[in-house]
Amino acid sequence: MNVYPIRTSDALWFGAGANVTATGNSYQLVSTQDHWTLEERDIYRIGNFAAFRENPKVIAEEVYLEEYGNVGRPEYQSFFTGEHAYPKQAWGMSIDLTACIGCNACVIACQAENNIPIVGKSEIARGREMHWIRIDRYFAGNLDNPSTYMMPMACMQCEQAPCEIVCPVAATVHDYEGLNNMVYNRCVGTKYCSNNCPYKVRRFNFLQYSDIDTIQFTLMRNPEVTVRNRGVMEKCTYCVQRISDARIEAKKVAVAAGSQDYVIDDGVIVTACEGACPTNAIVFGDINDANSRVKKLKDEPHSYYPLGILNTKPRTTYLARVRNPHESLEVEGEG
Amino acid sequence: MATLTRQVPFYGLMAEFSTPEALIAATKAAREAGYRKMDAYSPFPIEEVIDEIDHGRSTGIPPLVLTAGLIGATTGFVLQYIGAFVDYPINVGGRPLNWEGWPAFVPITFELMILLAAFTAAISMVVLNGLPMPYHPVFNAPRFDRASQDLFFLCIEAVDPLFDRTETERFLRTLAPNQVSEVES
């Protein structure tokens, strides 16, 4: 919407004498924020700094109490007694909700890195946005002066992924590093995976949103990312192209040294969202490596699984938000 | 006249009754007399008659269905085991790639068991009944078309070990039928 007619150079930030008149016309406003709601499931965890300093496990205990009804994580009763081993690397991510300022830089970085199409207003109005990572916004407390919380949410790369078991064509399966991979060429577009995803992070290419035929546009895109076509599900890959690149480089180093065993150092792989984050809220790495940053963050007492009660074992975990507001700001009460 | 004296191979002797009660009594009497190869025809199913006729006789279908069901279940499980664990193991939703992953195979195993068992039950019913059967000798009996209307028939077949053309006819006549007739084969 063009507001320049009322924004003149003599008063850029202020204006007077404006009137508001009802035209009788309607105008459609669209926003992605209320898409993919989690239906009242508590996914955002908040703790108070004073209580946290006294007992670092206070937030985790609250989560367990709320989700399982007792303090401490219960043993699951599963049909499947065995587990998969990921002997080499196991990629994981930790997102610090205290650090996240909701700037959306990760969304844009992901869009640019992974050639995610822009779908336009009419498609957004139908709930067909394509961006792989989104920023959820939550309100708590008094509605007149609510506390606002931001939460970046991309594919959780669950180890026990609900999306994979419903796919009739095995188009989404795990690899040996525990990544939940989409195999675009197998996908037949049933959208079962998206329906079964508790985090609502899968995106379906309803129309051919990307113009892949115009030759000039090819220069604009990242050549390392697979081209996706209409009728195919897509989602966050943990920037699998960057992981592959780092693995190939590590193998080249290993081969040059006459070794079979390659090592990928912590911090070599930087996902697009991690690289763009101005507050370093997003950390990616190998959770099999005890010295990696992500492993250390996951061992923090206030690290939690989103919707842990579902036993999906997400590879992405969150560090609960720890608030320390000044007393005078707390009059409205925290949610 | 020649036809009366000619020794024709025949199917059996058919007794005709007017009431279901008479047929029930006749069937019981025939069974007590030791006849086994017999059959009754009535416009509607009569439980007592079925009991007497089919007493202890197996259709042969249950063991076939059991066998087919077991084959189906085994096939379903082995098929999935080979596909998912031996030839092309893929990690789907973190399910274990060994015997511990068996619960994932239950639906297909069950479905294949039901499929084979159901097909076997239906097909073996048709085959063991000798269907399709375009010709059957009982229709040679006089007024037999009324077996589906208002008359009740009991036929003692010639293959019965106790069957004797004269003795059996005399026995049937003691049951007060409307008529007793010889059924041409």
Interface residues (C-beta under 8 A of the other chain):
Chain A: F79 F80 T81 G82 E83 H84 C158 E159 Q160 A161 P162 C163 E164 I165 C167 A170 V173 H174 D175 Y176 K313
Chain B: I90 N91 V92 G93 G94 R95 P96 L97 N98 E100 G101 P103 A104
